[in-house]
Amino acid sequence: MTGRQLYEQALVLLGLEAENVTYLEDMAPGCINQMLCDRNYEQNALLRAQGYDTALAGDSPVAALDSLEDEIPYEERFVQECFPYGLAALLIAEDDRVMFNWLMSEYQQHAAYYAPCTETTIRGMDE
C-alpha cells in the first residue's frame, strides 16, 4: 500500500473529496511517518511471529516516507486495517475533536489487535 492509497482511505473516512482539501495532502506524509514510529513495536512483533529474527538487527529501524507515492513498508493487512483511522484522526485533529476522538479510538482498537503477546513455557511448581 502506498502513502497515497492510505491518504485516500483516510479521506473516505472523513467524507472529504481530495480536490476540496488539498492542504491536507501536505500534512499526510508527516502524519504517516509519526504513525510508523508509533506502531514500530507491533510491526516488529508481526515480523517475529513470522519467524524473522528482528533482534539481530536491533529490531528493524523505523521506516519513513519521503512522499505519498512511497510504499509503506509495514505488513499490508496491519496498515489497511489500522492506519486509515489514525491518519484520518491526525488530519482532522484541529477541526473536529469529536470525530478525532472516535477515529483515534478506532485506531487504538485496531492497533491493539496486533499488539504482541509473549509466549512462555509453563513450568510446574515443583521445578
DSSP file with accessible surface (Angstrom, degrees, kcal/mol):
  #  RESIDUE AA STRUCTURE BP1 BP2  ACC     N-H-->O    O-->H-N    N-H-->O    O-->H-N    TCO  KAPPA ALPHA  PHI   PSI    X-CA   Y-CA   Z-CA
    1    1 A M              0   0   11      0, 0.0    71,-3.1     0, 0.0     2,-0.2   0.000 360.0 360.0 360.0 136.6    0.0    0.0    0.0
    2    2 A T  B  >  -A   71   0A  22     69,-0.3     4,-2.1     1,-0.1    69,-0.2  -0.501 360.0-110.9 -92.0 165.6    1.3    3.4   -0.9
    3    3 A G  H  > S+     0   0    0     67,-2.1     4,-2.8    65,-0.4    66,-0.2   0.874 119.5  55.9 -60.4 -36.1    1.0    6.6    1.2
    4    4 A R  H  > S+     0   0   61     64,-2.9     4,-2.7    66,-0.2    -1,-0.2   0.924 105.8  49.7 -64.2 -44.0   -1.4    7.9   -1.4
    5    5 A Q  H  > S+     0   0   92     63,-0.3     4,-2.0     2,-0.2    -1,-0.2   0.913 112.6  48.0 -61.8 -41.1   -3.7    4.9   -1.1
    6    6 A L  H  X S+     0   0    0     -4,-2.1     4,-2.3     2,-0.2    -2,-0.2   0.927 110.6  51.4 -63.6 -44.8   -3.7    5.3    2.7
    7    7 A Y  H  X S+     0   0    2     -4,-2.8     4,-2.3     1,-0.2    -2,-0.2   0.921 109.1  50.8 -58.3 -44.0   -4.4    9.1    2.4
    8    8 A E  H  X S+     0   0  100     -4,-2.7     4,-1.8     1,-0.2    -1,-0.2   0.892 109.3  50.6 -64.1 -38.0   -7.3    8.4    0.1
    9    9 A Q  H  X S+     0   0   72     -4,-2.0     4,-2.0     2,-0.2    -1,-0.2   0.899 108.8  52.1 -65.4 -39.8   -8.8    5.9    2.5
   10   10 A A  H  X S+     0   0    0     -4,-2.3     4,-1.6     1,-0.2    -2,-0.2   0.909 107.5  52.1 -62.8 -40.8   -8.4    8.4    5.3
   11   11 A L  H  X>S+     0   0    5     -4,-2.3     5,-2.6     1,-0.2     4,-0.8   0.884 106.3  54.3 -63.6 -36.8  -10.3   11.0    3.3
   12   12 A V  H ><5S+     0   0  113     -4,-1.8     3,-1.0     1,-0.2    -1,-0.2   0.931 106.5  51.5 -62.0 -44.3  -13.1    8.5    2.7
   13   13 A L  H 3<5S+     0   0   53     -4,-2.0    -1,-0.2     1,-0.3    -2,-0.2   0.854 112.7  46.4 -60.0 -33.1  -13.4    8.0    6.5
   14   14 A L  H 3<5S-     0   0   20     -4,-1.6    -1,-0.3    -5,-0.1    -2,-0.2   0.550 110.5-123.8 -85.3  -9.3  -13.7   11.8    6.8
   15   15 A G  T <<5 +     0   0   66     -3,-1.0     2,-0.3    -4,-0.8    -3,-0.2   0.843  64.3 139.2  69.3  33.6  -16.2   12.1    4.0
   16   16 A L      < -     0   0   57     -5,-2.6     2,-0.4    -6,-0.1    -1,-0.2  -0.823  52.4-131.0-113.1 151.5  -14.0   14.5    2.1
   17   17 A E    >>  -     0   0  113     -2,-0.3     3,-1.6     1,-0.1     4,-0.7  -0.846  20.3-131.3 -97.6 134.6  -13.1   14.9   -1.5
   18   18 A A  G >4 S+     0   0   40     -2,-0.4     3,-1.0     1,-0.3     7,-0.2   0.854 105.7  56.0 -55.7 -39.1   -9.4   15.2   -2.3
   19   19 A E  G 34 S+     0   0  129      1,-0.2     3,-0.4     2,-0.1    -1,-0.3   0.727 105.6  53.1 -70.4 -17.5   -9.8   18.3   -4.5
   20   20 A N  G <4 S+     0   0  118     -3,-1.6    -1,-0.2     1,-0.2    -2,-0.2   0.590 115.8  36.8 -90.1 -13.2  -11.6   20.1   -1.7
   21   21 A V    XX  +     0   0    9     -3,-1.0     3,-1.8    -4,-0.7     4,-0.6  -0.271  63.6 146.9-134.6  50.1   -8.9   19.6    0.9
   22   22 A T  H >>  +     0   0   91     -3,-0.4     3,-0.8     1,-0.3     4,-0.7   0.792  68.8  68.1 -59.9 -26.8   -5.6   19.9   -1.0
   23   23 A Y  H 3> S+     0   0  125      1,-0.2     4,-0.6     2,-0.2     3,-0.4   0.784  92.2  60.3 -64.7 -25.5   -4.0   21.4    2.1
   24   24 A L  H X> S+     0   0    4     -3,-1.8     4,-1.3     1,-0.2     3,-0.7   0.811  90.6  68.7 -71.3 -28.9   -4.3   18.1    4.0
   25   25 A E  H << S+     0   0   61     -3,-0.8     3,-0.2    -4,-0.6    -1,-0.2   0.869  95.3  54.6 -60.2 -36.6   -2.1   16.3    1.4
   26   26 A D  H 3< S+     0   0  138     -4,-0.7     4,-0.4    -3,-0.4    -1,-0.3   0.798 109.5  48.3 -66.8 -28.1    1.0   18.2    2.5
   27   27 A M  H <X S+     0   0   84     -3,-0.7     4,-1.9    -4,-0.6    -1,-0.2   0.740  93.1  80.2 -80.7 -25.3    0.4   17.1    6.1
   28   28 A A  H  X S+     0   0    0     -4,-1.3     4,-2.9    -3,-0.2     5,-0.3   0.883  86.1  52.1 -58.9 -47.2   -0.2   13.4    5.3
   29   29 A P  H  > S+     0   0   26      0, 0.0     4,-2.7     0, 0.0    36,-0.3   0.931 111.9  47.6 -59.5 -40.8    3.5   12.2    4.9
   30   30 A G  H  > S+     0   0   49     -4,-0.4     4,-1.9     2,-0.2    -2,-0.2   0.906 113.1  48.5 -64.1 -40.1    4.5   13.6    8.3
   31   31 A C  H  X S+     0   0   21     -4,-1.9     4,-2.2     2,-0.2    -1,-0.2   0.914 111.7  49.3 -65.7 -42.4    1.4   12.1    9.9
   32   32 A I  H  X S+     0   0    0     -4,-2.9     4,-2.5     1,-0.2    -2,-0.2   0.927 109.3  52.3 -63.5 -42.7    2.1    8.7    8.3
   33   33 A N  H  X S+     0   0   37     -4,-2.7     4,-1.9    -5,-0.3    -1,-0.2   0.889 107.8  52.3 -61.8 -37.0    5.7    8.9    9.5
   34   34 A Q  H  X S+     0   0   98     -4,-1.9     4,-2.6     1,-0.2    -1,-0.2   0.928 109.6  48.9 -63.9 -41.8    4.5    9.6   13.0
   35   35 A M  H  X S+     0   0    0     -4,-2.2     4,-2.2     1,-0.2    -2,-0.2   0.878 106.5  56.3 -66.4 -35.7    2.3    6.5   12.9
   36   36 A L  H  < S+     0   0    0     -4,-2.5     4,-0.3     1,-0.2    -1,-0.2   0.909 110.6  45.2 -61.7 -39.2    5.2    4.4   11.6
   37   37 A C  H >< S+     0   0   67     -4,-1.9     3,-1.0     1,-0.2     4,-0.3   0.930 113.1  50.4 -66.1 -45.8    7.1    5.4   14.7
   38   38 A D  H 3< S+     0   0   77     -4,-2.6     3,-0.3     1,-0.2    -2,-0.2   0.813 117.8  38.3 -62.7 -32.7    4.1    4.8   16.9
   39   39 A R  T 3X S+     0   0   23     -4,-2.2     4,-2.2     1,-0.2    -1,-0.2   0.240  80.6 105.3-109.2  16.7    3.5    1.3   15.5
   40   40 A N  H <> S+     0   0   24     -3,-1.0     4,-2.6    -4,-0.3     5,-0.2   0.878  78.8  57.4 -63.1 -36.6    7.1    0.1   15.0
   41   41 A Y  H  > S+     0   0  139     -4,-0.3     4,-2.1    -3,-0.3    -1,-0.2   0.944 108.7  44.4 -60.6 -47.4    6.7   -2.2   18.1
   42   42 A E  H  > S+     0   0   17      2,-0.2     4,-2.4     1,-0.2    -1,-0.2   0.904 111.9  53.7 -65.0 -40.3    3.7   -4.0   16.6
   43   43 A Q  H  X S+     0   0    7     -4,-2.2     4,-2.2     1,-0.2    -2,-0.2   0.929 109.3  47.6 -59.9 -45.7    5.4   -4.3   13.2
   44   44 A N  H  X S+     0   0    1     -4,-2.6     4,-2.5     1,-0.2    -1,-0.2   0.891 110.2  53.0 -64.5 -36.1    8.4   -5.9   14.8
   45   45 A A  H  X S+     0   0   12     -4,-2.1     4,-2.3    -5,-0.2    -1,-0.2   0.905 108.0  50.8 -65.3 -39.9    6.2   -8.3   16.7
   46   46 A L  H  X S+     0   0   33     -4,-2.4     4,-1.2     2,-0.2    -2,-0.2   0.910 110.4  49.4 -62.8 -41.3    4.5   -9.3   13.5
   47   47 A L  H  <>S+     0   0   31     -4,-2.2     5,-2.4     1,-0.2     3,-0.4   0.919 110.7  49.5 -64.3 -42.6    7.8   -9.9   11.8
   48   48 A R  H ><5S+     0   0   89     -4,-2.5     3,-1.8     1,-0.2    -2,-0.2   0.902 107.0  55.6 -63.1 -38.9    9.0  -12.1   14.8
   49   49 A A  H 3<5S+     0   0   88     -4,-2.3    -1,-0.2     1,-0.3    -2,-0.2   0.792 105.3  53.5 -64.5 -25.7    5.7  -14.0   14.7
   50   50 A Q  T 3<5S-     0   0   98     -4,-1.2    -1,-0.3    -3,-0.4    -2,-0.2   0.360 128.7 -98.3 -89.4   3.5    6.5  -14.8   11.0
   51   51 A G  T < 5S+     0   0   66     -3,-1.8     2,-0.3     1,-0.3    -3,-0.2   0.465  76.9 139.3  97.7   1.4    9.9  -16.2   12.0
   52   52 A Y      < -     0   0  140     -5,-2.4     2,-1.2    -6,-0.2    -1,-0.3  -0.614  51.7-134.0 -79.3 138.8   12.1  -13.2   11.3
   53   53 A D    >   +     0   0   95     -2,-0.3     3,-0.7     1,-0.2     4,-0.5  -0.726  32.1 169.0 -94.4  89.5   14.8  -12.5   13.9
   54   54 A T  T 3 > +     0   0    9     -2,-1.2     5,-3.8     1,-0.2     3,-0.4   0.684  67.7  74.2 -75.3 -15.8   14.5   -8.8   14.4
   55   55 A A  T > 5S+     0   0   70      3,-0.2     3,-1.4     1,-0.2    -1,-0.2   0.847  88.5  60.0 -65.8 -32.6   16.7   -9.0   17.5
   56   56 A L  T < 5S+     0   0  148     -3,-0.7    -1,-0.2     1,-0.3    -2,-0.2   0.851 109.4  42.4 -63.9 -31.5   19.8   -9.4   15.2
   57   57 A A  T 3 5S-     0   0   74     -4,-0.5    -1,-0.3    -3,-0.4    -2,-0.2   0.344 121.2-107.2 -94.4   7.6   19.0   -6.1   13.6
   58   58 A G  T < 5S-     0   0   64     -3,-1.4    -3,-0.2    -4,-0.1    -2,-0.1   0.861  80.9 -51.5  68.5  35.6   18.3   -4.5   16.9
   59   59 A D  S   <S-     0   0   57     -5,-3.8    -4,-0.1    -6,-0.1     3,-0.1   0.382  89.5 -67.5  63.2 147.4   14.7   -4.5   15.8
   60   60 A S        -     0   0   31    -20,-0.1   -16,-0.1     1,-0.1     3,-0.1  -0.370  58.1-109.4 -66.9 141.0   14.0   -3.1   12.4
   61   61 A P        -     0   0  109      0, 0.0     2,-0.3     0, 0.0    -1,-0.1  -0.290  41.5 -90.5 -67.0 156.0   14.6    0.7   12.2
   62   62 A V        -     0   0   65     -3,-0.1     2,-0.1     1,-0.1   -25,-0.1  -0.499  43.5-136.3 -70.0 128.1   11.6    2.9   11.8
   63   63 A A        -     0   0   27     -2,-0.3     2,-0.3   -27,-0.1    -1,-0.1  -0.416  17.3-159.3 -79.2 160.5   10.8    3.5    8.2
   64   64 A A        -     0   0   68     -2,-0.1     2,-0.4   -28,-0.1   -34,-0.1  -0.998  11.9-132.5-143.0 141.9    9.9    6.9    6.8
   65   65 A L        -     0   0    7     -2,-0.3     3,-0.1   -36,-0.3   -32,-0.1  -0.754   8.4-167.2 -91.2 139.8    8.1    8.0    3.7
   66   66 A D  S    S-     0   0  151     -2,-0.4     2,-0.3     1,-0.3    -1,-0.1   0.726  77.3  -1.1 -91.3 -29.0    9.6   10.8    1.6
   67   67 A S  S >  S-     0   0   46    -38,-0.1     3,-1.5   -39,-0.0   -64,-0.3  -0.955  77.3 -99.9-151.4 169.7    6.4   11.2   -0.4
   68   68 A L  T 3  S+     0   0    7     -2,-0.3   -64,-2.9     1,-0.3   -65,-0.4   0.663 115.7  67.8 -69.6 -13.2    2.9    9.8   -0.7
   69   69 A E  T 3  S+     0   0  113    -66,-0.2    -1,-0.3   -67,-0.2     2,-0.1   0.652  80.5 101.7 -80.8 -13.2    4.0    7.7   -3.7
   70   70 A D  S <  S-     0   0   51     -3,-1.5   -67,-2.1     1,-0.1     2,-0.2  -0.375  79.6-111.3 -71.6 148.3    6.3    5.6   -1.5
   71   71 A E  B     -A    2   0A 118    -69,-0.2   -69,-0.3   -68,-0.1    -1,-0.1  -0.562  26.9-121.5 -74.0 141.3    5.2    2.1   -0.4
   72   72 A I        -     0   0    6    -71,-3.1     2,-0.5    -2,-0.2     7,-0.1  -0.773  20.9-147.2 -84.4 119.0    4.5    1.8    3.3
   73   73 A P        +     0   0   76      0, 0.0     2,-0.2     0, 0.0    -1,-0.1   0.010  62.8  98.5 -85.4  32.2    7.0   -0.9    4.4
   74   74 A Y  S    S-     0   0   16     -2,-0.5    -2,-0.1   -73,-0.2   -34,-0.0  -0.686  92.6 -63.5-108.8 169.0    4.8   -2.5    7.1
   75   75 A E     >  -     0   0   58     -2,-0.2     4,-2.4     1,-0.1     5,-0.2  -0.293  48.8-133.2 -54.0 128.1    2.6   -5.6    7.0
   76   76 A E  H  > S+     0   0   84      1,-0.2     4,-2.8     2,-0.2     5,-0.2   0.887 102.0  46.0 -54.7 -49.8   -0.1   -4.9    4.4
   77   77 A R  H  > S+     0   0  166      2,-0.2     4,-2.3     1,-0.2    -1,-0.2   0.898 111.0  53.3 -65.3 -40.0   -3.1   -6.1    6.4
   78   78 A F  H  >>S+     0   0    1      2,-0.2     4,-1.8     1,-0.2     5,-0.6   0.943 112.8  44.3 -58.2 -47.2   -1.9   -4.2    9.5
   79   79 A V  H  X5S+     0   0    1     -4,-2.4     4,-1.1     1,-0.2    -2,-0.2   0.942 113.8  49.7 -65.4 -46.1   -1.7   -1.0    7.6
   80   80 A Q  H  <5S+     0   0   88     -4,-2.8    -1,-0.2     1,-0.2    -2,-0.2   0.867 117.5  39.2 -62.4 -39.0   -5.0   -1.5    5.8
   81   81 A E  H  <5S+     0   0   58     -4,-2.3    -1,-0.2    -5,-0.2    -2,-0.2   0.740 130.4  21.3 -85.6 -23.7   -6.9   -2.2    9.0
   82   82 A C  H >X5S+     0   0    0     -4,-1.8     4,-1.2    -5,-0.2     3,-0.8   0.824 108.6  61.7-112.6 -50.3   -5.3    0.2   11.3
   83   83 A F  H 3X<S+     0   0    0     -4,-1.1     4,-2.9    -5,-0.6     5,-0.3   0.776  91.3  64.7 -65.1 -32.8   -3.6    3.2    9.7
   84   84 A P  H 3> S+     0   0    8      0, 0.0     4,-2.5     0, 0.0    -1,-0.2   0.918 105.0  48.4 -58.3 -38.2   -6.6    4.9    7.9
   85   85 A Y  H <> S+     0   0   50     -3,-0.8     4,-2.3     2,-0.2    -2,-0.2   0.923 113.3  46.7 -65.4 -44.4   -8.2    5.6   11.2
   86   86 A G  H  X S+     0   0    0     -4,-1.2     4,-2.5     2,-0.2     5,-0.2   0.923 113.9  46.9 -64.2 -44.8   -5.0    7.1   12.6
   87   87 A L  H  X S+     0   0    0     -4,-2.9     4,-2.5     2,-0.2     5,-0.2   0.939 112.3  50.0 -64.8 -44.2   -4.3    9.2    9.6
   88   88 A A  H  X S+     0   0    0     -4,-2.5     4,-1.7    -5,-0.3    -1,-0.2   0.922 111.3  50.3 -59.1 -42.6   -7.8   10.5    9.4
   89   89 A A  H  X S+     0   0    0     -4,-2.3     4,-1.0     1,-0.2    -1,-0.2   0.937 111.5  47.0 -61.6 -46.8   -7.7   11.4   13.1
   90   90 A L  H  < S+     0   0   52     -4,-2.5     4,-0.3     1,-0.2     3,-0.3   0.873 111.9  50.8 -65.7 -35.1   -4.4   13.2   12.8
   91   91 A L  H  < S+     0   0    5     -4,-2.5    -1,-0.2     1,-0.2     3,-0.2   0.820 118.1  37.6 -71.5 -28.2   -5.6   15.1    9.7
   92   92 A I  H >X S+     0   0   22     -4,-1.7     4,-2.2    -5,-0.2     3,-1.3   0.469  83.8 107.7-102.7  -0.3   -8.9   16.3   11.4
   93   93 A A  T 3< S+     0   0   15     -4,-1.0    -1,-0.2    -3,-0.3    -2,-0.1   0.815  82.5  43.1 -51.5 -41.6   -7.5   16.9   14.9
   94   94 A E  T 34 S+     0   0  176     -4,-0.3    -1,-0.3    -3,-0.2     3,-0.2   0.752 119.4  42.2 -77.6 -22.7   -7.6   20.7   14.7
   95   95 A D  T <4 S+     0   0  105     -3,-1.3     2,-0.3     1,-0.2    -2,-0.2   0.778 121.8  20.3 -99.0 -32.3  -11.1   20.9   13.1
   96   96 A D     X  -     0   0   68     -4,-2.2     4,-2.6     1,-0.1    -1,-0.2  -0.776  52.0-177.9-148.2  96.2  -13.3   18.3   14.8
   97   97 A R  H  > S+     0   0  140     -2,-0.3     4,-2.6     2,-0.2     5,-0.2   0.834  86.6  54.2 -67.7 -33.7  -12.5   17.0   18.3
   98   98 A V  H  > S+     0   0  116      2,-0.2     4,-2.1     1,-0.2    -1,-0.2   0.957 112.9  42.3 -65.5 -48.6  -15.4   14.6   18.4
   99   99 A M  H  > S+     0   0   54      1,-0.2     4,-2.8     2,-0.2     5,-0.3   0.910 113.5  54.4 -63.5 -41.3  -14.5   13.0   15.1
  100  100 A F  H  X S+     0   0   29     -4,-2.6     4,-2.8    -8,-0.2     5,-0.2   0.932 108.2  48.8 -56.5 -48.4  -10.8   13.0   16.2
  101  101 A N  H  X S+     0   0   92     -4,-2.6     4,-2.0     2,-0.2    -1,-0.2   0.907 113.1  46.6 -61.8 -42.6  -11.7   11.1   19.4
  102  102 A W  H  X S+     0   0  122     -4,-2.1     4,-2.3     2,-0.2    -2,-0.2   0.950 114.9  46.0 -65.1 -46.9  -13.8    8.5   17.6
  103  103 A L  H  X S+     0   0    0     -4,-2.8     4,-2.6     1,-0.2    -2,-0.2   0.909 112.8  49.9 -63.3 -41.2  -11.1    7.9   14.9
  104  104 A M  H  X S+     0   0   38     -4,-2.8     4,-2.7    -5,-0.3    -1,-0.2   0.892 109.2  52.7 -66.6 -36.0   -8.3    7.7   17.4
  105  105 A S  H  X S+     0   0   54     -4,-2.0     4,-2.4    -5,-0.2    -2,-0.2   0.927 110.9  46.7 -63.0 -44.2  -10.3    5.2   19.5
  106  106 A E  H  X S+     0   0   40     -4,-2.3     4,-2.7     2,-0.2     5,-0.2   0.910 111.3  52.4 -62.9 -42.3  -10.8    3.1   16.4
  107  107 A Y  H  X S+     0   0    5     -4,-2.6     4,-2.4     1,-0.2    -2,-0.2   0.938 111.3  46.3 -58.7 -46.8   -7.1    3.4   15.5
  108  108 A Q  H  X S+     0   0   94     -4,-2.7     4,-2.3     1,-0.2    -1,-0.2   0.902 112.8  49.7 -65.2 -41.3   -6.1    2.3   19.0
  109  109 A Q  H  X S+     0   0  115     -4,-2.4     4,-1.2     2,-0.2    -1,-0.2   0.917 112.7  46.2 -65.2 -42.9   -8.5   -0.6   19.0
  110  110 A H  H  X S+     0   0   50     -4,-2.7     4,-0.7     1,-0.2     3,-0.3   0.893 113.5  49.3 -66.8 -38.9   -7.3   -1.9   15.6
  111  111 A A  H >< S+     0   0    1     -4,-2.4     3,-1.1    -5,-0.2     4,-0.4   0.881 104.0  60.1 -67.0 -35.9   -3.7   -1.5   16.7
  112  112 A A  H >< S+     0   0   64     -4,-2.3     3,-1.2     1,-0.3    -1,-0.2   0.832  94.8  63.7 -62.1 -31.2   -4.4   -3.4   19.9
  113  113 A Y  H 3< S+     0   0  177     -4,-1.2    -1,-0.3     1,-0.3    -2,-0.2   0.848 107.6  42.6 -59.3 -33.5   -5.4   -6.4   17.8
  114  114 A Y  T << S+     0   0   26     -3,-1.1    -1,-0.3    -4,-0.7    -2,-0.2   0.392  84.6 123.2 -94.7   1.6   -1.9   -6.5   16.5
  115  115 A A    <   -     0   0   43     -3,-1.2   -73,-0.1    -4,-0.4    -3,-0.0  -0.420  68.0-109.6 -64.3 137.1   -0.3   -5.9   19.9
  116  116 A P        -     0   0   44      0, 0.0     2,-0.4     0, 0.0    -1,-0.1  -0.313  23.0-151.9 -74.4 151.1    2.1   -8.8   20.6
  117  117 A C        -     0   0  122    -72,-0.1     2,-0.6    -2,-0.0     0, 0.0  -0.899  19.0-126.9-111.6 148.9    1.6  -11.5   23.2
  118  118 A T        -     0   0  119     -2,-0.4     2,-0.5     2,-0.0     0, 0.0  -0.863  16.4-145.4-100.4 124.8    4.6  -13.1   24.8
  119  119 A E        +     0   0  188     -2,-0.6     2,-0.3     0, 0.0     0, 0.0  -0.744  24.8 172.4 -88.4 131.9    4.7  -16.9   24.7
  120  120 A T        -     0   0  112     -2,-0.5     2,-0.2     0, 0.0    -2,-0.0  -0.964  32.8-111.1-133.6 155.7    6.3  -18.5   27.7
  121  121 A T        -     0   0  123     -2,-0.3     2,-0.6     1,-0.0     0, 0.0  -0.600  29.0-127.6 -84.2 149.1    6.6  -22.1   28.8
  122  122 A I        -     0   0  164     -2,-0.2     2,-0.4     0, 0.0    -1,-0.0  -0.857  25.6-166.9 -99.4 125.3    4.6  -23.2   31.8
  123  123 A R        -     0   0  184     -2,-0.6     2,-0.0     1,-0.1     0, 0.0  -0.870  22.7-110.2-110.5 148.6    6.6  -25.0   34.4
  124  124 A G    >   -     0   0   37     -2,-0.4     3,-1.3     1,-0.1    -1,-0.1  -0.227  27.5-112.7 -69.8 162.0    5.3  -26.9   37.3
  125  125 A M  T 3  S+     0   0  195      1,-0.3    -1,-0.1    -2,-0.0    -2,-0.0   0.792 114.1  59.1 -66.4 -27.4    5.6  -25.7   40.9
  126  126 A D  T 3         0   0  150      0, 0.0    -1,-0.3     0, 0.0    -2,-0.0   0.525 360.0 360.0 -83.7  -2.5    8.0  -28.5   41.8
  127  127 A E    <         0   0  164     -3,-1.3    -4,-0.0     0, 0.0     0, 0.0  -0.443 360.0 360.0 -82.8 360.0   10.6  -27.5   39.1
